[in-house]
Amino acid sequence: MPDTGLPKILIDETTRLLSPEDLSVDSALNSPSPSTVSTSSNNYAVSGSIGHQTGCDEEQGQTRTENEPLPPNYSNGFIARVVVALLIGVFTSSADVSLVIATHPVIASEFNDLENSSWLFISFMLAGAATQSLYGKLSDIYGRKAILLLCYALFASGCALIGFGKSMWQVILGRLISGSGGAGMMVLAAVIVAVGRSIGRPLGGLLADTIGWRWSFLGQIPIFVIAMVVCWFILPNLGVPPQGCSEGDGRTGSRLARIDFLGAAFLGSGLLALLLPLKIAGQKIPWTHPAVSALFVGGILLLGMFVITEARWAKEPIFPLRLLRQKDVVLSYVINIFQTAAQVAMMFSVPLYFQVTRRSSSTIAGAHLMPAVIGYTVGGIMTGWWIQRTGRYKAPLAFAGVIAFTSYLFMVLRWNGNTNWAESLYITPGGFGTGVCVSAVFILLQVAIDPSDKAAAVSGLYLAIPVGSILGMAASNTVMSLVMPQDLTLRLLDLGFDEVGIKKILKEALSRVDYIDEAPQRVSRAVVQSYIDGLEYSHCVSMGFAVLATSAALMVTNREIRH
């Protein structure tokens, strides 16, 4: 590990979990997020915090602490108004994510493109993965207020494109734009994010059933306009560079040069190139088509260029690769990716299952996700209590994957089209296990790293979340799109349909959910059962990811944290 000039703090089984220096409750709550982390090869600090050196600071040979006065003492009322202004956007963007999970079958069915509904979610997460690391550095140059307003404007613009979109790909582009704006807001207030996500699922379904899904997005625009106006007049202009750092003297340009735009481009394009074959192979083109191999190879090369960029060229890399030399750091990311992939794949399938099998409204289908949300919350709280009481985090990590695996197994065995209210609760252990995993992984990472690397390491942990979400969604949707058409084809052959009739039914069944209501009864039953079979295999994908997460957890160093 390179010398950071900071005192070394050894962390072993005798280190206190809640020591005031680095592992206190305040430290955990205030740990840096991807949108506020600024890293360089030798220094890791929270962007805009005391002691953080920017490009301009280095040219002046001083840190900000030597030149700038301490922040003013704002009144409690003023602080409350600022927090409310911030949380308007954060809450709405968080609810938006869950809104899409609940309504994606309805949105895609309107465009007769149900098989591509997962891109409504993947595009949002992909944009977030590529841009979230840039916002902290941009805010160092232009100030927190300007960048927050930019995030609000991007999100509102994306919602407008979605609401007025005339094709599925226009809506997906709108999600991509919203995702790039949401990346700058999503980590501002963890509690509000959690509440927003839990409300977004049933609320999204209710809006889709009443005023329509388009207005559930268009209705967000005035909220963000209000948030922008409130922030413009209330939010103090924090983080604006000192006077000597204007664009006129060329120093802003030099600071922009420190931002790893190239690394972000390689990361986003590499992930996209690897995802495209999973979506088009077997549906648009055969798996043996040269384009499939070309995309896979291109994706690997682009990710390789991302690694080279981070290692050699980036002045302030998105992620410092040297941290990957530490086993427990790598394992914490791997566990987080696989468990996130398992849970997101399951959550995305639940509304579709109930809309297909029970012909549930979007409101009811979205409400069926609530048990998993409650389980997630309870799991996180109980894990914190357990680790504080026992000083052990490896056991909860291993337990998380096992309990989540049990949830997905029950869904495979019992979700056969006649799911009663008790069986609909089978998703609860999946949420519980994911909550356990998230809490325990965070503690694992805190214990595994040197305190001087905390900002960079936590940035990588947050980057693992969209990567895991994209992986789970792509894998689950690929399996579903392969199994369901083949299964339905065999059932239709048994019913005596010829090739022309089968192709017509397949096109309708894969395009919109409401075809089930229009088809003849025997065809409708075949379509429903084929969807059930396809969803069962997608739950098997979640089981596989849970096994991988558990296997990684078993390799974690078994430290005991003493209080």
C-alpha positions as CSV (number, residue, x, y, z in Angstrom):
1,M,0.0,0.0,0.0
2,P,1.5,3.4,-0.9
3,D,2.3,5.8,1.8
4,T,-0.5,8.3,2.3
5,G,1.2,10.4,4.9
6,L,-1.6,9.4,7.3
7,P,-1.0,7.4,10.5
8,K,-1.6,3.7,10.1
9,I,-4.4,2.2,12.1
10,L,-4.2,-1.5,12.4
11,I,-7.5,-3.3,12.4
12,D,-7.7,-6.9,13.7
13,E,-9.9,-9.0,15.9
14,T,-9.1,-6.7,18.9
15,T,-10.3,-3.5,17.2
16,R,-13.4,-2.0,18.6
17,L,-16.3,-1.9,16.1
18,L,-17.6,1.5,17.3
19,S,-14.3,3.3,18.0
20,P,-14.6,7.0,17.6
21,E,-11.7,7.2,15.1
22,D,-13.1,5.3,12.2
23,L,-16.0,2.9,13.0
24,S,-18.3,5.1,15.0
25,V,-22.0,5.3,14.2
26,D,-21.5,8.9,12.9
27,S,-18.7,7.6,10.7
28,A,-20.8,4.9,9.2
29,L,-23.7,7.2,8.6
30,N,-21.5,9.8,7.0
31,S,-19.4,7.4,4.9
32,P,-18.8,8.8,1.5
33,S,-21.0,8.0,-1.4
34,P,-20.1,7.5,-5.0
35,S,-21.3,11.0,-5.8
36,T,-19.1,12.6,-3.2
37,V,-15.9,10.6,-3.5
38,S,-12.8,12.2,-4.9
39,T,-9.7,9.9,-5.3
40,S,-6.2,10.2,-6.5
41,S,-3.3,7.8,-6.5
42,N,-2.0,9.0,-3.1
43,N,-4.9,10.7,-1.4
44,Y,-8.5,9.7,-0.6
45,A,-10.8,12.3,0.8
46,V,-14.4,13.3,0.6
47,S,-15.0,15.8,-2.1
48,G,-15.3,19.3,-0.6
49,S,-14.4,18.2,2.9
50,I,-11.8,19.9,4.9
51,G,-8.3,19.0,3.8
52,H,-9.4,17.9,0.3
53,Q,-6.9,19.1,-2.3
54,T,-8.2,20.0,-5.7
55,G,-6.3,20.8,-8.8
56,C,-6.5,24.5,-8.1
57,D,-5.4,24.0,-4.5
58,E,-2.3,22.1,-5.7
59,E,-1.4,24.9,-8.1
60,Q,-1.6,27.3,-5.2
61,G,0.4,25.0,-3.0
62,Q,-2.2,25.2,-0.2
63,T,-5.2,23.3,1.0
64,R,-8.6,25.0,1.4
65,T,-8.3,24.8,5.1
66,E,-5.5,27.4,5.0
67,N,-7.5,30.0,2.9
68,E,-11.2,29.5,3.5
69,P,-13.2,30.5,6.5
70,L,-15.2,27.8,8.3
71,P,-18.8,27.4,7.1
72,P,-21.2,29.8,8.7
73,N,-23.3,28.8,11.6
74,Y,-26.8,28.3,10.0
75,S,-29.9,28.2,12.1
76,N,-31.8,25.0,12.7
77,G,-34.8,26.4,10.7
78,F,-32.5,27.2,7.7
79,I,-30.9,23.7,7.8
80,A,-34.4,22.1,7.9
81,R,-35.4,24.0,4.8
82,V,-32.3,23.0,3.0
83,V,-32.8,19.3,3.9
84,V,-36.4,19.5,2.7
85,A,-35.3,21.0,-0.6
86,L,-32.8,18.2,-1.1
87,L,-35.1,15.4,-0.1
88,I,-37.9,16.5,-2.5
89,G,-35.8,15.2,-5.4
90,V,-34.2,12.3,-3.6
91,F,-37.5,10.9,-2.5
92,T,-39.1,11.3,-5.9
93,S,-36.2,9.7,-7.8
94,S,-36.1,6.8,-5.3
95,A,-39.8,6.2,-5.7
96,D,-39.4,6.3,-9.5
97,V,-37.1,3.2,-9.5
98,S,-39.7,1.2,-7.7
99,L,-42.5,2.7,-9.9
100,V,-40.8,1.1,-12.9
101,I,-40.5,-2.3,-11.3
102,A,-44.2,-2.3,-10.6
103,T,-45.4,-0.9,-14.0
104,H,-42.9,-2.3,-16.6
105,P,-45.3,-4.9,-18.0
106,V,-47.9,-2.3,-18.6
107,I,-45.5,0.2,-20.2
108,A,-43.9,-2.4,-22.5
109,S,-47.3,-3.9,-23.4
110,E,-48.5,-0.6,-24.7
111,F,-45.7,-0.7,-27.3
112,N,-46.2,-4.4,-28.0
113,D,-42.6,-5.0,-26.8
114,L,-42.9,-6.9,-23.5
115,E,-39.7,-8.9,-24.2
116,N,-37.7,-5.7,-23.9
117,S,-39.3,-4.4,-20.7
118,S,-36.1,-5.1,-18.7
119,W,-34.4,-2.3,-20.6
120,L,-36.6,0.2,-18.7
121,F,-34.6,-0.8,-15.6
122,I,-31.3,-1.7,-17.1
123,S,-30.8,1.6,-19.0
124,F,-31.4,3.5,-15.7
125,M,-28.9,1.5,-13.8
126,L,-26.3,1.5,-16.6
127,A,-26.4,5.3,-16.8
128,G,-26.0,5.4,-13.0
129,A,-23.0,3.1,-13.0
130,A,-21.3,5.1,-15.7
131,T,-21.9,8.6,-14.3
132,Q,-22.2,8.4,-10.5
133,S,-18.5,8.7,-9.8
134,L,-18.2,11.9,-11.9
135,Y,-20.6,14.1,-9.9
136,G,-18.4,14.5,-6.9
137,K,-15.5,15.8,-8.9
138,L,-17.8,18.0,-11.1
139,S,-19.2,19.5,-7.9
140,D,-15.7,20.4,-6.8
141,I,-15.4,22.6,-9.9
142,Y,-18.8,24.1,-10.3
143,G,-20.2,23.8,-6.8
144,R,-22.7,21.5,-5.1
145,K,-25.7,23.7,-6.0
146,A,-25.1,23.9,-9.7
147,I,-24.5,20.1,-10.1
148,L,-27.6,19.3,-8.0
149,L,-29.7,21.5,-10.2
150,L,-28.2,19.8,-13.2
151,C,-29.2,16.4,-11.8
152,Y,-32.8,17.6,-11.2
153,A,-33.0,19.0,-14.8
154,L,-31.7,15.8,-16.3
155,F,-34.1,13.7,-14.3
156,A,-37.1,15.9,-15.3
157,S,-36.0,15.9,-18.9
158,G,-35.9,12.1,-18.9
159,C,-39.4,11.9,-17.4
160,A,-40.7,14.3,-20.1
161,L,-39.2,12.1,-22.8
162,I,-40.8,9.0,-21.2
163,G,-44.2,10.7,-20.8
164,F,-44.3,11.8,-24.4
165,G,-42.5,8.9,-25.9
166,K,-44.0,7.4,-29.1
167,S,-41.9,4.2,-29.1
168,M,-40.3,1.8,-26.6
169,W,-36.8,3.0,-27.4
170,Q,-37.7,6.6,-26.8
171,V,-39.0,5.6,-23.4
172,I,-35.7,3.7,-22.8
173,L,-33.7,6.7,-23.8
174,G,-35.7,8.8,-21.3
175,R,-34.8,6.2,-18.6
176,L,-31.2,6.5,-19.6
177,I,-31.3,10.3,-19.2
178,S,-33.1,10.1,-15.9
179,G,-30.6,7.5,-14.7
180,S,-27.7,9.9,-15.3
181,G,-29.5,12.5,-13.2
182,G,-30.6,10.1,-10.6
183,A,-27.1,9.0,-10.0
184,G,-26.3,12.4,-8.5
185,M,-29.2,12.3,-6.1
186,M,-29.8,8.7,-5.0
187,V,-27.2,8.6,-2.2
188,L,-28.0,11.9,-0.5
189,A,-30.3,10.5,2.2
190,A,-30.3,6.7,2.7
191,V,-33.4,6.7,4.9
192,I,-35.5,8.7,2.5
193,V,-34.3,6.5,-0.4
194,A,-35.6,3.4,1.5
195,V,-39.0,5.0,2.2
196,G,-39.3,6.3,-1.4
197,R,-38.6,2.9,-2.8
198,S,-41.1,1.2,-0.6
199,I,-43.8,3.7,-1.5
200,G,-43.0,3.7,-5.2
201,R,-44.1,0.1,-5.9
202,P,-47.8,0.4,-4.8
203,L,-48.0,4.0,-5.8
204,G,-46.7,3.3,-9.3
205,G,-49.2,0.6,-9.7
206,L,-52.0,2.8,-8.5
207,L,-51.1,5.6,-10.9
208,A,-50.9,3.2,-13.8
209,D,-54.4,1.8,-13.0
210,T,-55.9,5.3,-12.6
211,I,-54.4,8.1,-14.6
212,G,-52.0,6.0,-16.7
213,W,-48.3,5.2,-16.6
214,R,-47.4,8.2,-18.7
215,W,-48.7,10.6,-16.1
216,S,-46.9,8.8,-13.4
217,F,-43.7,10.1,-15.1
218,L,-45.0,13.5,-16.3
219,G,-46.3,14.1,-12.8
220,Q,-42.7,14.1,-11.6
221,I,-41.7,17.0,-13.8
222,P,-43.4,19.8,-11.7
223,I,-42.0,18.2,-8.5
224,F,-38.5,18.5,-9.9
225,V,-39.2,22.1,-11.1
226,I,-40.3,23.0,-7.6
227,A,-37.2,21.3,-6.2
228,M,-35.0,23.3,-8.6
229,V,-36.7,26.6,-7.6
230,V,-36.5,25.8,-3.9
231,C,-32.8,24.8,-4.2
232,W,-32.0,27.9,-6.3
233,F,-33.3,30.3,-3.6
234,I,-32.5,28.3,-0.4
235,L,-29.5,26.1,-0.9
236,P,-26.2,27.8,-0.1
237,N,-23.7,27.8,-2.9
238,L,-21.3,25.3,-1.2
239,G,-18.2,23.9,-2.9
240,V,-17.7,26.7,-5.4
241,P,-14.0,27.0,-6.2
242,P,-12.0,29.9,-4.8
243,Q,-11.5,33.1,-6.7
244,G,-8.3,32.1,-8.5
245,C,-9.9,29.1,-10.1
246,S,-12.2,30.6,-12.8
247,E,-12.3,29.4,-16.3
248,G,-10.6,32.6,-17.4
249,D,-7.2,31.6,-15.9
250,G,-7.4,28.2,-17.5
251,R,-7.4,26.4,-14.1
252,T,-11.0,25.1,-14.4
253,G,-9.9,23.3,-17.6
254,S,-7.0,21.7,-15.8
255,R,-9.4,20.6,-13.0
256,L,-11.8,19.1,-15.6
257,A,-8.9,17.2,-17.0
258,R,-8.6,15.4,-13.7
259,I,-12.0,13.9,-14.1
260,D,-12.0,10.3,-15.4
261,F,-14.4,10.8,-18.3
262,L,-12.6,8.2,-20.4
263,G,-12.8,5.6,-17.7
264,A,-16.5,6.2,-17.3
265,A,-17.0,5.9,-21.1
266,F,-15.1,2.6,-21.2
267,L,-17.1,1.2,-18.2
268,G,-20.5,2.2,-19.6
269,S,-19.8,1.0,-23.1
270,G,-18.2,-2.2,-22.0
271,L,-21.2,-3.2,-19.8
272,L,-23.6,-2.3,-22.7
273,A,-21.6,-4.4,-25.2
274,L,-21.8,-7.4,-22.9
275,L,-25.5,-6.9,-22.2
276,L,-26.6,-6.6,-25.8
277,P,-25.9,-10.2,-26.8
278,L,-27.9,-11.4,-23.9
279,K,-30.9,-9.4,-25.2
280,I,-30.7,-10.0,-28.9
281,A,-29.2,-13.5,-29.2
282,G,-31.9,-16.2,-29.5
283,Q,-34.6,-13.5,-30.2
284,K,-33.4,-11.1,-32.9
285,I,-30.5,-13.2,-34.2
286,P,-29.2,-16.7,-33.5
287,W,-26.5,-17.3,-30.9
288,T,-24.1,-18.4,-33.7
289,H,-24.4,-15.0,-35.4
290,P,-21.0,-13.2,-35.7
291,A,-22.4,-10.1,-34.1
292,V,-22.9,-12.0,-30.8
293,S,-19.2,-13.0,-30.6
294,A,-18.2,-9.5,-31.7
295,L,-20.2,-7.8,-29.0
296,F,-18.8,-10.2,-26.3
297,V,-15.2,-9.7,-27.4
298,G,-15.8,-5.9,-27.8
299,G,-17.2,-5.7,-24.3
300,I,-14.3,-7.6,-22.8
301,L,-11.8,-5.3,-24.7
302,L,-13.7,-2.2,-23.5
303,L,-13.6,-3.3,-19.9
304,G,-9.9,-4.1,-20.4
305,M,-9.4,-0.6,-21.6
306,F,-11.2,0.6,-18.5
307,V,-8.8,-1.3,-16.3
308,I,-5.8,0.1,-18.2
309,T,-7.2,3.6,-18.0
310,E,-7.7,3.3,-14.2
311,A,-4.2,1.9,-13.7
312,R,-2.1,4.1,-16.0
313,W,-3.9,7.2,-17.3
314,A,-6.6,8.4,-14.9
315,K,-5.3,11.2,-12.6
316,E,-8.2,10.5,-10.2
317,P,-9.6,7.0,-11.2
318,I,-13.2,6.0,-10.7
319,F,-11.8,3.1,-8.6
320,P,-8.2,2.5,-7.4
321,L,-7.4,-1.0,-8.7
322,R,-4.8,-1.5,-5.9
323,L,-7.6,-2.2,-3.5
324,L,-8.4,-5.3,-5.4
325,R,-5.2,-6.9,-4.0
326,Q,-6.9,-7.2,-0.7
327,K,-8.9,-10.5,-0.5
328,D,-11.7,-9.3,1.8
329,V,-12.2,-6.1,-0.3
330,V,-12.7,-8.2,-3.4
331,L,-15.0,-10.6,-1.6
332,S,-17.2,-7.7,-0.2
333,Y,-17.7,-6.5,-3.8
334,V,-18.4,-10.0,-5.1
335,I,-20.9,-10.8,-2.4
336,N,-22.7,-7.5,-2.9
337,I,-22.9,-8.0,-6.7
338,F,-24.2,-11.6,-6.5
339,Q,-26.8,-11.0,-3.8
340,T,-28.0,-7.8,-5.5
341,A,-28.3,-9.7,-8.8
342,A,-30.3,-12.5,-7.1
343,Q,-32.7,-10.1,-5.4
344,V,-33.2,-7.7,-8.3
345,A,-33.9,-10.6,-10.7
346,M,-36.6,-11.9,-8.3
347,M,-38.2,-8.5,-7.6
348,F,-38.5,-7.6,-11.3
349,S,-40.4,-10.9,-12.0
350,V,-43.0,-10.6,-9.2
351,P,-45.3,-8.0,-10.8
352,L,-45.3,-9.8,-14.1
353,Y,-46.1,-13.1,-12.3
354,F,-49.3,-11.7,-10.7
355,Q,-50.4,-9.8,-13.7
356,V,-50.1,-13.0,-15.8
357,T,-51.5,-15.6,-13.4
358,R,-54.1,-13.6,-11.4
359,R,-54.6,-10.8,-14.0
360,S,-53.9,-8.4,-11.1
361,S,-54.0,-4.7,-11.6
362,S,-50.7,-2.8,-11.5
363,T,-51.6,-1.6,-8.0
364,I,-52.0,-5.1,-6.6
365,A,-49.0,-6.4,-8.5
366,G,-46.8,-3.7,-7.1
367,A,-48.1,-4.2,-3.6
368,H,-47.0,-7.8,-3.7
369,L,-43.4,-6.5,-3.4
370,M,-44.0,-5.0,0.0
371,P,-43.1,-8.2,2.0
372,A,-39.6,-8.1,0.5
373,V,-39.2,-4.5,1.3
374,I,-40.2,-5.1,4.9
375,G,-37.9,-8.1,5.1
376,Y,-35.0,-6.0,3.8
377,T,-35.5,-3.4,6.5
378,V,-35.8,-5.9,9.3
379,G,-32.8,-7.9,8.1
380,G,-30.6,-4.8,8.1
381,I,-31.6,-3.7,11.6
382,M,-31.2,-7.2,13.1
383,T,-27.8,-7.6,11.5
384,G,-26.6,-4.4,13.0
385,W,-27.8,-5.6,16.4
386,W,-26.2,-9.0,16.0
387,I,-22.8,-7.7,15.0
388,Q,-22.8,-5.1,17.8
389,R,-23.7,-7.8,20.3
390,T,-21.4,-10.6,19.1
391,G,-18.7,-8.9,17.2
392,R,-19.1,-11.4,14.3
393,Y,-20.0,-10.6,10.7
394,K,-19.0,-13.7,8.8
395,A,-21.9,-15.8,10.1
396,P,-24.6,-13.2,9.0
397,L,-22.9,-13.0,5.5
398,A,-23.1,-16.8,5.0
399,F,-26.6,-16.9,6.5
400,A,-27.8,-14.1,4.1
401,G,-27.3,-16.2,1.0
402,V,-28.8,-19.3,2.6
403,I,-32.0,-17.6,3.7
404,A,-32.3,-15.9,0.3
405,F,-31.8,-19.2,-1.5
406,T,-34.7,-20.7,0.5
407,S,-36.9,-17.9,-0.6
408,Y,-36.2,-18.4,-4.3
409,L,-36.5,-22.2,-3.9
410,F,-40.0,-21.8,-2.3
411,M,-41.0,-19.7,-5.3
412,V,-39.9,-22.3,-7.8
413,L,-41.7,-25.1,-5.9
414,R,-44.9,-23.3,-5.0
415,W,-45.5,-20.4,-7.3
416,N,-47.4,-22.5,-9.9
417,G,-50.1,-20.1,-10.9
418,N,-52.4,-20.6,-7.9
419,T,-50.5,-18.6,-5.3
420,N,-52.5,-17.7,-2.2
421,W,-51.8,-14.9,0.2
422,A,-49.6,-17.0,2.5
423,E,-47.5,-18.2,-0.4
424,S,-47.1,-14.7,-1.7
425,L,-45.0,-14.0,1.5
426,Y,-42.3,-16.4,0.2
427,I,-40.4,-13.3,-1.1
428,T,-39.9,-12.0,2.4
429,P,-36.8,-14.2,3.2
430,G,-35.2,-12.9,0.0
431,G,-35.6,-9.3,1.1
432,F,-34.5,-10.3,4.6
433,G,-31.3,-12.0,3.3
434,T,-30.4,-9.1,1.1
435,G,-30.8,-6.7,4.1
436,V,-28.5,-8.9,6.2
437,C,-26.0,-9.0,3.3
438,V,-25.9,-5.2,2.8
439,S,-25.3,-4.4,6.5
440,A,-22.7,-7.2,7.0
441,V,-20.8,-6.4,3.8
442,F,-20.5,-2.7,4.8
443,I,-19.0,-3.7,8.2
444,L,-16.7,-6.3,6.5
445,L,-15.3,-3.5,4.2
446,Q,-14.8,-1.1,7.1
447,V,-12.8,-3.7,8.9
448,A,-10.8,-4.9,5.9
449,I,-9.4,-1.6,4.7
450,D,-7.0,1.1,6.0
451,P,-9.0,4.1,7.1
452,S,-7.3,6.3,4.5
453,D,-8.8,4.1,1.8
454,K,-12.4,4.3,3.2
455,A,-13.7,6.8,0.6
456,A,-12.4,4.8,-2.4
457,A,-13.5,1.5,-1.0
458,V,-17.0,2.6,-0.2
459,S,-17.2,4.1,-3.7
460,G,-16.4,0.7,-5.1
461,L,-19.1,-0.9,-2.9
462,Y,-21.7,1.5,-4.3
463,L,-20.5,0.9,-7.8
464,A,-21.2,-2.8,-7.2
465,I,-24.9,-2.2,-6.7
466,P,-25.8,-1.1,-10.3
467,V,-23.4,-3.7,-11.7
468,G,-25.2,-6.4,-9.7
469,S,-28.6,-5.1,-10.7
470,I,-27.7,-5.1,-14.4
471,L,-26.2,-8.6,-14.1
472,G,-29.2,-10.0,-12.4
473,M,-31.7,-8.4,-14.7
474,A,-29.9,-9.4,-17.8
475,A,-29.3,-13.0,-16.8
476,S,-32.9,-13.5,-15.6
477,N,-34.5,-11.9,-18.6
478,T,-32.2,-13.9,-21.0
479,V,-33.3,-17.2,-19.4
480,M,-36.9,-16.1,-19.4
481,S,-36.8,-15.1,-23.1
482,L,-35.2,-18.4,-24.0
483,V,-37.5,-20.7,-22.0
484,M,-40.9,-19.2,-22.4
485,P,-41.0,-19.2,-26.3
486,Q,-39.7,-22.7,-26.5
487,D,-42.2,-23.9,-23.9
488,L,-45.1,-22.2,-25.5
489,T,-44.1,-23.5,-29.0
490,L,-44.3,-27.1,-27.6
491,R,-47.6,-26.5,-26.0
492,L,-49.1,-25.0,-29.2
493,L,-47.8,-28.0,-31.2
494,D,-49.6,-30.3,-28.8
495,L,-52.8,-28.2,-29.4
496,G,-52.5,-28.8,-33.1
497,F,-51.3,-25.4,-34.3
498,D,-49.2,-25.1,-37.5
499,E,-46.0,-23.0,-37.8
500,V,-47.8,-19.9,-39.1
501,G,-50.3,-20.0,-36.2
502,I,-47.6,-20.6,-33.6
503,K,-45.5,-17.6,-34.9
504,K,-48.6,-15.3,-34.7
505,I,-49.4,-16.4,-31.1
506,L,-45.8,-16.1,-30.0
507,K,-45.6,-12.5,-31.4
508,E,-48.7,-11.5,-29.5
509,A,-47.8,-13.3,-26.2
510,L,-44.3,-11.8,-26.1
511,S,-45.6,-8.3,-26.9
512,R,-48.3,-7.6,-24.3
513,V,-49.8,-9.1,-21.2
514,D,-53.4,-8.4,-22.1
515,Y,-53.3,-10.8,-25.0
516,I,-54.1,-13.4,-22.3
517,D,-57.6,-11.9,-22.0
518,E,-58.1,-11.9,-25.8
519,A,-56.8,-15.3,-26.8
520,P,-59.0,-18.4,-26.9
521,Q,-59.2,-20.2,-23.6
522,R,-56.9,-23.1,-24.4
523,V,-54.3,-20.7,-25.9
524,S,-54.6,-18.4,-22.9
525,R,-53.9,-21.3,-20.5
526,A,-50.9,-22.3,-22.6
527,V,-49.5,-18.8,-22.5
528,V,-50.0,-18.5,-18.8
529,Q,-48.3,-21.8,-18.1
530,S,-45.4,-21.0,-20.3
531,Y,-44.9,-17.7,-18.5
532,I,-44.9,-19.6,-15.2
533,D,-42.3,-22.1,-16.5
534,G,-40.1,-19.3,-17.7
535,L,-40.4,-17.4,-14.4
536,E,-39.5,-20.6,-12.5
537,Y,-36.2,-20.8,-14.5
538,S,-35.6,-17.1,-13.7
539,H,-35.9,-17.9,-10.0
540,C,-33.4,-20.6,-10.5
541,V,-31.0,-17.9,-11.8
542,S,-31.6,-16.1,-8.4
543,M,-30.8,-19.3,-6.6
544,G,-27.5,-19.6,-8.5
545,F,-26.5,-16.1,-7.6
546,A,-27.4,-16.8,-4.0
547,V,-25.1,-19.8,-4.0
548,L,-22.3,-17.8,-5.4
549,A,-22.8,-15.1,-2.8
550,T,-22.8,-17.7,0.0
551,S,-19.6,-19.4,-1.4
552,A,-17.8,-16.0,-1.4
553,A,-19.0,-15.3,2.1
554,L,-17.5,-18.6,3.3
555,M,-14.1,-17.4,2.1
556,V,-14.2,-14.2,4.2
557,T,-11.6,-13.9,7.0
558,N,-13.3,-14.8,10.2
559,R,-12.5,-11.8,12.4
560,E,-14.1,-11.0,15.7
561,I,-14.7,-7.3,16.5
562,R,-14.5,-6.5,20.2
563,H,-16.3,-3.5,21.6
